[in-house]
Each structure stands twice: as C-alpha cells, then as structure tokens.
Amino acid sequence: MRAELLAACSSLGCLEGERYHREPDCLESVKDLIRFLRHEGEHRDVRQQLGAARILQSDLLPILVQYPQDRLLFDAVLRLMVNLTQPALLCFGKAPADPGSWHHFLQVGSYLQAYKEAFASEKVFGVLSEKLYDLLQLDWEQRQEEDTLLIERILLLVRNVLHVPLDPTEEQRVDGDATVHDRVLWALHISGMDDLLKFLASAQTEQQWALHVLEIISLMFRDQSPEDLAVLGQGQAGAEHREDTQELQSLRQRELAEKRTRHRDPPRGVLTAHPTSPLCSRHSRFGGSYVLQGLKAIGDRDVVFHKGLHNLKSYSHDLGKEPRRLPRRRQAAPEPEVRHRSARNVRLFLHRFCQDFLEGCYNRLMLLVKDHLVREKAQQHDETYYLWACAFFMAFNRHRGFRPELVSETVGVRTFHFIEQNLSTYYEMALMDKKDAVTWARRMHLALKAYQELLRTVQEMDRSPEPAVRDSSQVIKSESAHPIASIPDGDPIPLHPSQMGIPSHCIHPRQHLLCDGIPGALPRPVPQVR
C-alpha cells in the first residue's frame, strides 16, 4: 500500500470491541480517500488496496452506524462507500480481454462480494432507513439540494449492494438455505427499507426516483420466480417437503443402481475386504457383443454393439466421430443457471411485497417510468427494467388470482407497440454488433418474455367471468391486428381501468386515486424506523 493511502487509512480511527473511536481528522482522511479513488489507474489499484485492507468492513461501516448525527462525516462516508461498491463493470468500462486486466477485474469482484456480506446487517440498514425516512419527511420547499443528493446516494448504495452477484464457489447451499443475498434482503426488510421503497414508488412528490426504485426492485427479485412466489402460502409447505423427499429418493435409487452396475458379486469362496468392493479394479473388456435388430449399419446388416447394455441408451451413429466446430457467432447463448430457492421467510416477505406493490404502486410507477423512457429522460438501456417489471408482475398477478385492474397501465395497444419496437431494435443490433451479440440477445429475450406475458394476460381476460373484461380484450386484439407501424408515437396515455371496460365494483378504491394522480394516494403511512 502506498504511503499516502496508508496514512489516510490510519487516520480514520480504531475499533475497540463494539465501539469505534474516530480520529480528529477523520473527515479529512475520508475526503483524501475519495480523491485517491478519483485519480486511480486503469487497473484500479487504489480500489484493490482498500479492499485488501478491509477499510469498509473495519472502519467505514462502524463510522456510519455510530456517528449518523454528524452530517458532514455521514455524507462523506456515504460518498466513499457508493464509490467503493459500484459494479466492477462500471469501474473498468467493459469486461477486459487481456489476462492481466481480467485478473484485476476478478479481484475487484471478490472484494465486492466481501462488501455485500458485511452489509447483511440490520444495524447498517436501520441507520440508512432512519436517515432516508427523516429526509422524506421534509416538504419540497424545505428540502435543500444536499438533502436530494443524500437521498440519491442512499438509493445508489442499496442498488450497488444488491447488484453484487453471488460467488458460485462460495455459495454451495441447498434450496431453502439463506444465501448472502437473502440475508441482505432480510436486513432490508427488518429495517423498514421496503416500506420506504413502496412510498417512493407511489408518492406524488417523489417522481424523480422512479427508475432508481424500479432498478432496486428488479435486483431484489433477481433470483425469484413469479410462479413460485404467487402460489406461496397456499398449502405449499407440505408440497415442497414431499417434492424434496421424492427427489431425494430418486437420487438414492439412481446411486444404488449405478453402484450395482459398477460392482459384481464375488464368486463363492473368494474373500473380499468389503461386501460391496469390486472384484477387480480393471474394466472388463469382455462385456459381450450384441446385435441391435432393426437398426441398420453402413451396409444392410444390423448394428453390432460391443459395449455393455447399460451404455445402450447413449448409443448414436455419431460415436467416435470428430464434432464439427461451430463458429462463436452461431453458438447458442449459455443457458441461465438454475434458480436458487430462498429461505421461506424471505420468500414470504417478497410475496407480501409483490401484493402491496401491485395494489398500490405498480400502475403509477410504470406510468412514470414509461414517461421517462419516451421523453428520453432515462439512461441508455433503462427500458430493460421496464420490460422485466412487465413480465414479472403480470405473471405474478396472473398466477395469484387474476385481477386486470392491478396491471391496467401495461395492458394496451401502446404497450404492445413499445415492446415490439424494442424487440425489433434488439434483433437488428444483434445482427450488426457481432461483438455484443450475446448481450443484445439477452435483451431481446427479455422483451420477448414481456410480449409473451402480455399475450397471456389478454388470454386470461378472455376467460374472465365479467363480460366487460372480455369485451375489452376483444378491443385490444382487434386494434392490435392492424399493422403496428401505423400506430403513431406520442406521449403515453394512462389506461384507466374504466377505459378497459372493467366494472367499477371490481376496481379497488385506491386504484382510482393512483390512476388519476390525486395526491395522497399512498399504500400506507410511512412506518417509523427504529
């Protein structure tokens, strides 16, 4: 570590037990660290040295927890933590190609995973929630520019912590066990941060944080399935136990079958060290030869199989042939990893969050995000969060007891047109930009999932017992049957449930307030964080 960096880290303070004692020049040292990070090299050496010294775990987090009343110090520490926890891809600009830079990229990622584990604390999120709650209590005429920046930094810090991916080599856990991401989500829930996010999504005066909130929500549900969350709590505990038991029994039977094929019973009179030990460690080359009737070889004769019968299922005419190498641009994108099933208490919390979000926040937040995207107020590729939210929450609503008034904002011809526009753009960019074809293909897959969920929602509307809902689905299908390109672009028009033909007695009273934009239409009062 460089001498200047070491001196700045030593001037922060020291931790004795549970109490952190800061130095008199602690604030100046934090500002020095921010300046060092601003002028670091292309290999991010300052960031790596601070991660190796565990500055965030041993100094910054204790300062944040024990000195929240010092406004200047709290603001400086928050700025430093936002800088340290930003994703590695943002630090390097793109994934490095050379091995040396790739090593530094992986090293920064490993430090980020250690930071995320340190943030799985109720005290840390409790301090952040209390500070955010106090700032949101200020009226717009009382809120200064420093207060707005502090709100944004708190949201960015939560985003950065949730964005850190899991380490597959370290997270070797079974389904139902709590991962680091689950523990961070539980700390976020205990501190009341989830209620503040719902308030930001539904408040009339907090429209500028719409994209920040949607990004945080998408990271919260990153490893979740809407189908599994929707059916949670409907007698699923016993079903999950039976499913796990059946899977364990099938794995046990498969293991015993493989063991019987590998081992043979010894002849009578031959002593072995263990009843299940093999007779010989060498593989027998005299497994026999078999004729596969009905399967022709190169000539007119049947195929002669020279291996054991247990290998018969894997037989193919391509055995022994050299596979043809497929160019990288024609290779299929790698399949996503199997979703991890979180702990039951975390899934119950996320289930309740989805219910409250749909009933009080979804339509208003999606209207604001769509307005930001159409007016180009958002950053590049922010429409992916909109597409994800459409696919996830509409699927959750469809599996939990379909209520079309909860997703009325994203059911309409304009939504079909918006998704199809992005789908065509992603397809064209995947053909032109060969280097990032996989990235464009994933975005195209996200748009396709949103389009599929829209079609399924319209199909559910056809099955509705309410004739007005069925009539509205027929209107949507008839208007979508025209060429999509003929639909003019313009400002998004909020689709009120009454415009869809949904009866008034099926609409939640709060839904009218949210769709009409009347102030005070909040899901619930903001809870006091303790």
N, C-alpha and C positions, 0 to 999 in steps of 0.2 A: 504494500500500500504506500502511496506517495506520502511525503512528509506533511504537505498541506492538508491532505484528506484525513490523515491520521490525527493531526492536531484538531481539526474541526470535529471529528467524532469523539475525541477525548474531552472536548469542552462542552458536550451536551449535558452530562451528569452521570450518575451511577444509580444502580438499583440495589437496594438492601432489603431483602425479603420481599414484602409486598409494597414497600414504599420506595418511590423514585425521588431522588434528590437532584434537582436541576442546578446547573451552574449559573452564576450571574450573567454570563454572556451566552446563554443557551439560545436565545433568539437570533443573535448574530451568527452563531455556528450553523443553525438551520438554514439561514439565508446563504451562507457560504456553500453549503451542500447543494442548494438549488442552483447556485451559479456554476458550480463544478459540473453538474449534470447538463447544464445548458451548453457547455463548451467541451463535452466529451468527444472522443474519437469515434471513428466509424465502427470499431469493434465493441463499443460501449464498455470500455474498461472501467470507468467510474461506477457504472451501474453494477458490474460484476464484483468489484471490490466491496461495495456497500452490501451486496447480497451475501458475500462470503463472510463479512464481519457481523451479519445478523443485526444491522442497525435498526431495521424496522421492528423486529421482534423484541429486542432488548432495550431500545431507547424510545422510538417514536410512538409506539402503541402505549407504553406506560405514561408518557407525557400527555398523550391525547386523553387518556382515561382520568388522570389525576389533576390535570390543570385545564379543564374546559372553560373556566371563568376568565382566563387570560385570553382576551380576544385576539391580540396580535400574534401570540405564540400559537394559539389554536389554528389560526388562518395559515400561518407559515408551515406548520407541521402537516396540515391537510394538503397544502400545495405540494409539499415534498412527497407525501405518500401517493398522491394521484400520479406524480411523475414516475415514481418507482414501480407502481403496479400497472402501468399501461401495458397492453399486449406487446409481445415480442415482435409481432409483425408490424406494428406501428413504429417500433424503435428502429428496425432495420429497413423499413420501407417495403420490402418484399422478402420472400424466402431466399436466402443466399444459395448460390450454385457451387462455389468452391468449398472444399472440405474445411479449410481453416475458418472461414466465416460461419459455416454451418455448425462447427463446434461451439463458437461463441453464441450462436442463436439458441442451441440446445441448453447451454449453460444459463442463459437468461431465463429460459423457460423453466428450468429446475428451481431457480430462485423464486419465480412467481408462484410455483406450487407450494413452496415453503411459506410464502406470504399468505396464501389462501388458508393454509392450515392454522396460521396464527390469528386470522380474522374469525375463526369459528368460535367466537367468544360472545357471550351475552352482554358483558360489560362494554365492549367496544361498540357493538350495535346499539346498546342502550344510550351511550353518550351521543352517537350520531343521530339517533331518533329524537332525543330531547332537544338537541340543537336545531334540527330541522323543524320540529314542532314549534319551537319558540319563534323561528323565522317566519313560518307560515301564519302565525297569529297576527303579524303586522299587516296593517292595511297598505294598499298600494301607495298612498300618499306618504306613509311613514317609512316605507321600505327604501333604503338607500341602495346605491349601486354596489357597495360592498356586501350588503345582505344578499342581493341577487347572485353575485359571484360565489358566495359561500354556499347557497342552495345548489348551484350548478356543480360545484366541486364535490359536495356530498353525494349527489346523484352519480357523478362520474366515478367516484371511489367505489360505490356499490356496484356500478357496472363493471369496473375493472376486476374487482374481486370475483364476481360471478362469472366473468368471461374466461378465467384461467381454466384450461382443460385438465382433465384427470390424467394422472400418470398410470398407464395400464400395468406397468411392472410393480407399482406400489399398491394399487387398489385391487388386490386379488381377493375380492369379497364375494360372498354368495348373495343371492337375491334376498331382500329383506333386511340386510345389514346396512348400517348407516355409513355412507362414504363421507369424504371431506365436504363435498358439495351439499350433501344432506344436512350435515351439521351446521354449515353456513346458513342454509335456508331455515333451519330451526332457530338459530340465534336471531335471524332477521324477523322471524315470526314472534318470538318471545319479547323482543324489544318493541314491537308495535310498528315496525317499519312498513309492513304490508298494508296496514290501515292508512298510513300516510301516502303510500303509492296510490291506493284507491281514491283518496281525497284529491291528489294531484290530477288523476285521470278524469275526475268528474267536476272539479271546481270551475266556475265560470272565469275566475280571475287568474287561473294558472294555466292558460292555454299554451304558453311558450314551452312548457315541459312535456308536451305530448309525446314527442319522439323519444325523449330520454326515458319516460315511463314505459313506453311500449318496448324499447330495447331491453330494459331491465326485466320486464315480464317474460319476454322471449327467452332470456337466459335462465330465468327461474324454472321454466318448463322445458329446458333443453333435453333432458333425458326421460321425459314423461310421454306417455301415450294417452291421447284424449279418450280412447275407448276404455282403457283400464281405469282412468280416473272417474269417468262418468258412471260406471257400474259399481264403484267403491261404496261400501256401506249398505249394499242391498243383499246381505247374506253371503258376502264373498269370502269371509274369513274361513269358513268350513270348506268352501270350494277350492280356495287356494291351498289349504292343507291337504285335501285329497289329491289335488293335481301334483303337488310336490311329492306326496307319498307314491303315487303311481310312477312318476318319473324316476324316483329312487329305486323302485322295484324293477323297472325296465332296465336301468343301468346295471343293477345287480345281476339280473338274468343274463344280460349280454356279457358281463365279465365272467360269469360261470361258464357260459358256452365257449368263450374264447379259451378259457383255461382247459376245458375238456378237449378242445381240438389241439392244443399245444402239448398236452401230456397224454401218455398212454399208460394203461395199467401194466405193471411189470409181470413177467411170466411167473408161474408158480415155482417157488423155491429160490427166487432171486431176492436178496435183501437190498433194500434201499434206505437212504438216510432219512427220508420223509415220505409219507404216503403219497404226496402229490408231486414229488420230484420227478423229472423226466427220466426216461430210461437211458437216453443218450443225448448229449448236448449238440451233436451234429444233426443237421437236417437230412432226412432220408430222401435220397434221390430215386427211390423205388416206390413212388406213390401210386404207380399204376398208370395205365393209358386207357382212355375211354373214347368211344365213338359217339359223336353228337348226331343222332339221326334227325334228318330234316334240315340240317344246317350244312350247306354245300361249301366245300373248299374252293381252291382255284380251279380244279378240274370238276369232274362230275361226281366225285366221291364225297362221302361225308367227312366232316372235320374230325380229326384225331386230336384229342385233348390230352396233354402229357402232364397235367398238374393235378393236385388234389381236388376233390369235389367241392371243398369249401371255397375254392377260388373260381368256381364256375360262374357265379353271378357277375364277376368283374371281367368276364371274357369279352373280347371285342376283336374284330379283324384288324384294328389298328395297333394291337400289341406288338412291340418290337420295332415299330416304325419311328423315325425321327419326326417330331412335330414341326410343322411349318411355323416359322417365326412371324408373328403378326406385328405390323408396324405400330408404334406407340399411338399414333393419331387414330388408329382404328380399334384400339383396345377399349373394352368397356370400362367405365368408371368403377373403382372398387366399391364393393357393397358396404353399406354402413354397418357399424358394429352392433351387436345385439344390445338392446336397451337393458339397462340395469334397473331392477325393481327396487325402489327406495323403501326405507322403513315405513311401517304402516302409519305411524303418527305423522310423518312428513307428507305422505300421500293424502291423509285425511285433511291436513291443513291446506294443501294445494286444491283439494276438491272443494272445500268451502270457499277458498279464494276465487275459484272459477265461477261458482254460483253467484257470489256477491258482485264479481266483475261483470258478469253478463247482465245481471238485473239492474245495476246502477251506473256502469261506466262504459260498456262496450260501444254502444251506438254513438255516444258523444265523442269518445276518444278516436274511433275510426273515422268519424266525420272530420275532426281536426287534422288527423294525420293525412287523410286524403286531400284536404285543402292545402296542406304544406307541400305535398308531392306535386299537385297540379300547378301550384303557383311557384314551384321551384325554390321553395324556402328551405328545403332539406338538403342534406349532403348527398353525395353520389351513392347509389345503390341502397338508399334507405327504404326503397319500396319493398325490399325483401322482408322487412319486419311486418309490413302491411300484409303481404301475401301469406306469411306464416300465421299471423293472427287470424286471418280469414279461414284458413284451413283448420287450425287447431280449435278455435272456439266454436265454429259452426259444427264441427264434428262432435265436440263435447255436448253442445245443445241438442244435436240430433240423437245421441245415444242416451241422454238423461231424461227424455220425455220432451218431445219436440214442441217448442214454443216459438213460432216465427216472429213474434213481436220483439223478442230479445235480440235478434240479428237482422232487424229490418234495414239497418243502414247499409249492409253489404249484400243485400238481395235485390237485384235490379239489373236493368239492361246496361246501365253505365258501369257497373262493376264488371260485368262480362266483357264490356269493351275495354276497360282499363287492363284487365288481366290478359286479354288476348293481345293487346298492344305490347305489353312486356314480354309475353311468350314469343311473339314474332321477333322482337328485338334481341332476345337472348339467343334464339336459334340462328339469326344472321350473324351475331357476333361470335358464336361458337364456330361457324364456318370460316370467318375471316381471321379471327385471332386464334391461331393454332396453338400458341404457347399457353394461353389461359383457357383452352377449350374445356378442361375439366371444371373450372370454376364457373364458366358460363353454362355448362350442362347442369350443374347443381342448382343454379338459379332458375334455369328453365324447368327443372324438376319441381322446384318449389312453386312456381307459377302453375304448373300442370296439376299439382295437388290441390291448390286453391280453386282452380277451374273445376276439378272433379268434385270437390265438396260443394261448390255452387250447384252443380247439376243434381247432386244427391239431395240437397236442400229443396230444390224445386220439385224433385220427385216425392219427397215427404209432404210437400204442400199439396200435391195431387191426391195423396191418401188421407188428407185431413177430413174429419167429420164435418167441419164448418164449410158450407157452400161458398162463402165469401172468400175464404182462403184458397179454395180450389179454383175459383174464378180468377183470382189474382195471379196464380201460377200459369193459367192459360194465357193471360195477357202478357206475362213475361216471355213465355215461349213463342207467342205469335210475333212479338216485337223483335225477339232475338232471331227469328227466322229470316229477317231481312239481312242484306249484306252489312256486316259490322262496320265496314269502312264508311258507310253512308251516315253513320251516327255522328253528329257534329260534336267537336270538342268544346268544352266550356267549363264553367265553374260547377263543381259537384252540387247537385240539389239534394238536400236531406230527404230521404224517403221515410215519411211518417207512416206508422202502422195503419192509420186510417186510409192512406193512399193505396195501400196494398189490398184493401178490402177486408181487413181483419175487423171483426166486430168490436165495439167499444167495451163490452163486458169481458173480453179476453185480454185487454191491454192493462198492464199494471199502471196505477195512477202516476207513479214516479216516471214511467216511460214517457208520458206526455210532457212532463217538465223537462226531461233530458232532450227530447227531440225538438221542442220549441225553444230551447235555450234560455229558459227563465232562470235567473239567479236563485241560488239556494237549493237547487235540486241535487243534494248530496246523498250518498248512500247511507251515511250515519254520521253523527258528530265525531270529530277527530278525538280519539282517545288520548288521555293524558298518560304519557310515558313516564314510568317511574324507574 
